[in-house]
C-alpha cells in the first residue's frame, strides 16, 4: 500500500514537472514572439523615419533647384 502511494506521488510529481516545463516553454515562446514584434516595430518605425527624411530631402532639393534657377536669371 505504501509503495503504491509512493509511486502515485512520484507520478503526480512527474506530471507537475511536465506541466511546469510545458508552461515555461510556452512562456519562453511568448516572450520570444513579443521581443521579435518589438524589434519589428522598431525596425518599421526606423524605415518610416528614413522615408520621411528622404521625402523632405527631395522637397528641399526641388526648392534649391528653383532658387538656383532664380539666381541664374538675375
C-alpha atoms as one frame of an Amber mdcrd trajectory, in Angstrom:
protein
   0.000   0.000   0.000   2.765   2.430   0.950   4.647   1.559  -2.200   1.583
   2.326  -4.349   1.203   5.702  -2.653   4.883   6.478  -3.271   4.558   5.513
  -6.930   1.403   7.589  -7.255   3.144  10.528  -5.601   6.105  10.138  -7.970
   3.756  10.069 -10.966   1.982  13.205  -9.763   5.334  14.939  -9.237   6.441
  13.906 -12.723   3.191  15.228 -14.186   3.635  18.504 -12.269   7.181  18.843
 -13.605   5.969  18.090 -17.136   3.198  20.670 -16.883   5.597  23.213 -15.395
   8.111  22.630 -18.198   5.353  22.942 -20.776   4.174  26.231 -19.268   7.759
  27.513 -19.127   8.274  26.623 -22.795   5.066  28.429 -23.756   6.153  31.487
 -21.747   9.557  31.460 -23.439   7.888  31.242 -26.852   5.573  34.129 -25.947
   8.492  36.249 -24.744  10.435  35.481 -27.918   7.448  36.417 -30.082   6.996
  39.659 -28.141  10.678  40.571 -28.486  10.565  39.864 -32.229   7.450  42.004
 -32.501   9.160  44.870 -30.673  12.221  44.543 -32.912   9.996  44.615 -35.977
   8.136  47.681 -34.685  11.435  49.479 -34.040  12.675  48.480 -37.486   9.410
  49.588 -39.131   9.446  52.940 -37.337  13.085  53.412 -38.372  12.224  52.711
 -42.002   9.259  55.052 -41.771  11.508  57.814 -40.376  14.017  57.286 -43.203
  11.224  57.515 -45.813  10.006  60.748 -44.230  13.522  62.228 -44.249  14.032
  61.176 -47.875  10.758  62.882 -48.826  11.930  66.051 -47.063  15.282  65.828
 -48.848  13.600  65.549 -52.252  11.354  68.518 -51.456  14.286  70.641 -50.310
  16.287  69.620 -53.380  13.458  70.825 -55.629  13.322  74.118 -53.726  17.091
  74.522 -54.063  16.913  73.957 -57.825  14.187  76.583 -58.046  16.253  79.066
 -56.036  19.334  78.386 -58.178  17.270  78.944 -61.335  16.046  82.287 -59.947
  19.608  83.324 -59.064  20.799  82.427 -62.557  18.081  84.658 -64.043  19.429
  87.633 -62.102
